[in-house]
Amino acid sequence: MSARPTFLLDGVEVPFDPGQSVMQAALAAGRHIPHLCYHPEFKPHGSCKVCTARVDGRMMTSCTVPAEMATEVESDTEELNDLRRTLVQMLFAEGNHFCPSCEQSGNCLLQALGYDLGVMTAGFRHLFPDRPVDASHPEILLDFNRCILCELCVRASREVDGKDVFALAGRGIEKHLVVNAESGRLGDTNAAAADKAMSVCPVGVILRKREGFHVPIGERRFDRSPVSDQASDFAPRKPEATRG
Amino acid sequence: MEGPAAPSATLPLDDAAATALERALARWGREPVRLLQVLREVQEALGWLPPPALTAVSRALGVPLAQVRGVVAFYSFLHAEPRGEYRLLFSDDVPDRMAGSGQRLAEMCERLWLEPGKLSEDGLVSVERTPALGLCDQAPALLVNGRPVTRLTAARAGQVCELVLARVPLEAWPADLFEVEDHVRRRDVLLGDDTRPGEALDAAFARGDAAGLGPQSLLDEIKAARLLGRGGAGFTTGVKWESCSRQPVTPRVVVCNADEGEPGTFKDRLLLRRHFDLVVEGMTLAAWAIGATLGFVYLRGEYRWLLDSLEATLARRREAGLLGRSIRGRPGFDFDIEIHVGAGSYVCGEASALVESLEGKRGIPRNRPPRLAEVGYRGLPTIVNNVESYCAAALIARHGADWFKSRGTARSSGTKLLSVSGDCARPGIYEYPFGVAVREVLADCGGEGAIAVQAGGPSGACLGQDEFGRRVAFEDIETGGALVVFGPERDMFEVARHYAHFFAEESCGFCTPCRVGTSLLKTLVDKVAEGKGTPRDLAEIERLGGVLRTASHCGLGESAPRPLIDTLRRFRPAWERRLGSSSMEPSFDLDGALARARRMTGRDDEGAHLPP
């Protein structure tokens, strides 16, 4: 074993490879840092801010800080988890996240993080967006009201599928996901159910038709164990072109 | 053959749109990075961007249609819905409001028979608001199809309405309507400058040749002068330039940030209008110092009316051998400048968002590292500096670091232009050496009775009377130069509320805390304004403010809570007198929620309302 460089995460040494971010190194070492817009197969984005950590005294997103720049990282502290709770609450208030009636319940990263952080209520007045669902595609249903704007589908479609099916429009609280067709409908694009973009949504925007409740609630990914126990599953890896 | 048209996926592009698009493409080319400029020019010809035009632009530039729509929906001056033949855009900055812009807007809408934000029924006119036009010293102001009309008295507003209703073309409007004053109230070395075009370049070449150091001598001089960025953040210009000059990648890029969007600021308007040669001289010096060949001026859309004169200056300098190939006869020193016009987005004043916008994209601030000096415009090493910084750099090149440092304070050398507006007798532009006290500025501008000064726009500090001894300098009040003066009759709560709306409107929406947080803050402040606030709401504003400051992606989100927090600390009574009587007030109107049921049942009697 050659001596890899390390940084301290909450007082414990984490080794890293050159070029890795703090987040990537931590997850590869089996240490969880809460996150939403990070995905093991994609370049870090840094927009959800849930992975904010204190890196050598400065607040930074651990998904974008190169590990080389870090000596001591604080992540699992009351201060930071408070901040994360507020950010998760903001997202719950921004969209329509009715977990009991959502097909994604149990597989949803937002919900899993909510449980993990002990979020009991949205905490803020709900904004109740009213965006029409798009059922035009034979195999895919889009419910834009659950979007947390992580851009993973945008990135996957562009970088992996080479299709540019999705893009973002507007700004501020009006920012929203749009579909690349004159009609604005997914059915008028070349999107296919096997596209990478259709399998990266961390919440319940992109849903496969006729697969609802295939796995019963209670037996799904985050029903079985909390997200914080699944760090290794989020370790960085090469993009898989399509769903197997 | 004539026959029923085959169903087409694409709407037809009419002749006007096709011509406009061809012209824009001929000028800008067909690369995706030209998207914003092409859209802007097509819209200038058509008044708006009809769907077929968007599809045609998407095809011509090879940018996905969804991305084109995304860009259109990001910039508030790009319109996917029709606008009037006459488009009136009211400046909605605080000094405009203080000077009665709300009243003017209401009068004009009534006279023109329309609602703000809606097109008149005959398609003749539309009226909208925008955060700041950079004309606070002659408020209230508006733009008519991009041209400024200032000092909008009731009489002048009436005159504008008559001209619109009579469909008089803008070229035939009385010239005095479009007069914009400079309002230079105090000059120091910058505004008193008499540098002839090329003179600062010659001085820099001479110094470099004498020392045998070439461009490094200019980098050394800028560093020795301790020039700090004039946009407000105060980064050391020389260090930025030097780090860019050390990058292995070429070509390198020099960008001038003329996106003067901070409400209350208008000093760049003057520099662009009257001292643009000096600005360009500074940019050209920067290009020499860092070895750049590409230059951009990012001009805010609100200053589109300055474009022709800026282009003329660039053309003149090209003819004089001050831009282009072998500048000043120095072989290998090639540099030219293109002007990009923005389209109404405050966040684009942030350097990396500005570079994204230069690349034709939505203006979203980038993740750092890498810094722009390493990876900037199209991946090239790039420096972005404020208009005033380039002027200062030119002065340093001509006169030397020691001369420059002889003004100002220990850490803040040189002078600063201040944009002064609001409740004062002589609003305008004041140039002082760094270190001037706010009280001195107030005395000079005739604002002695002030109860508060907003220094540096909404992202700066709100100062109370006991702080007027504080000084404009990087050691004390860091500011891009806006000073808005508030007299005793002003309600500082309303000022804070206005800024809360401003930030919610201008958040780019990239990161969670700013996107959602600015909207939540706006809602909380509005709740207080309605008399339904509680002490808990004030505490919640402070808590949320902390979240935005800590976790936001860029300076916009970090600054957004500041006007609220500052006024809560300094003008708390203005907040508290609005609080509801109880310690818990619902944030929704229960009786209001029944309004729809009342409409449906046609009832409005006592029994159809909740007891008060």
Contacts between the chains, C-beta under 8 A, distances in Angstrom:
chain1	res1	chain2	res2	distance
A	44	B	367	7.3
A	45	B	367	7.9
A	46	B	367	4.8
A	46	B	511	7.6
A	46	B	553	6.9
A	47	B	510	5.2
A	47	B	511	5.1
A	47	B	512	7.1
A	47	B	553	7.1
A	48	B	511	7.4
A	48	B	512	5.4
A	49	B	511	5.2
A	49	B	512	5.2
A	49	B	513	5.6
A	49	B	551	4.6
A	49	B	552	7.6
A	49	B	553	7.1
A	50	B	512	7.5
A	52	B	550	7.2
A	52	B	551	5.1
A	59	B	550	5.3
A	59	B	551	6.8
A	61	B	367	7.8
A	64	B	367	4.7
A	66	B	369	6.7
A	69	B	369	7.7
A	83	B	547	6.2
A	83	B	550	6.3
A	83	B	551	6.0
A	86	B	544	7.7
A	86	B	547	5.2
A	87	B	512	5.1
A	87	B	513	6.3
A	87	B	547	7.4
A	87	B	551	6.7
A	90	B	512	5.6
A	90	B	513	7.1
A	90	B	516	3.9
A	90	B	517	6.6
A	90	B	520	7.2
A	91	B	512	6.2
A	91	B	516	7.1
A	93	B	516	6.9
A	93	B	520	7.6
A	94	B	515	7.7
A	94	B	516	4.9
A	124	B	516	8.0
A	124	B	520	5.6
A	125	B	520	7.8
A	125	B	523	6.5
A	125	B	587	5.4
A	125	B	588	7.4
A	127	B	519	7.2
A	148	B	512	7.9
A	149	B	509	7.1
A	149	B	515	7.4
A	164	B	64	4.1
A	164	B	66	7.0
A	164	B	67	7.1
A	165	B	66	7.9
A	166	B	66	6.8
A	167	B	64	6.3
A	167	B	66	3.6
A	167	B	67	4.5
A	167	B	69	7.3
A	167	B	70	4.6
A	168	B	70	5.3
A	168	B	362	7.2
A	169	B	66	7.4
A	169	B	69	5.4
A	169	B	70	3.9
A	169	B	72	7.7
A	169	B	73	4.0
A	169	B	74	7.1
A	170	B	70	7.5
A	170	B	73	4.3
A	170	B	74	6.5
A	170	B	509	6.9
A	171	B	73	7.5
A	171	B	74	5.0
A	171	B	345	7.4
A	171	B	347	7.9
A	171	B	362	7.3
A	171	B	506	7.8
A	171	B	507	6.8
A	171	B	508	5.2
A	171	B	509	4.8
A	172	B	504	6.1
A	172	B	505	6.4
A	172	B	506	7.1
A	172	B	507	4.1
A	172	B	508	7.1
A	172	B	509	4.8
A	172	B	515	6.2
A	172	B	518	6.9
A	172	B	519	7.2
A	173	B	504	6.8
A	173	B	507	7.4
A	173	B	509	6.9
A	173	B	515	6.1
A	173	B	516	6.9
A	173	B	518	7.6
A	173	B	519	4.3
A	174	B	73	7.7
A	174	B	509	7.3
A	175	B	508	7.8
A	175	B	509	3.3
A	175	B	515	6.5
A	178	B	66	4.8
A	178	B	69	5.9
A	178	B	70	6.3
A	179	B	66	6.2
A	180	B	64	4.8
A	180	B	65	5.7
A	180	B	66	3.6
A	180	B	67	7.6
A	181	B	65	7.2
A	181	B	66	7.7
A	182	B	9	6.3
A	182	B	10	6.9
A	182	B	11	7.9
A	182	B	51	7.2
A	182	B	55	6.2
A	182	B	65	6.6
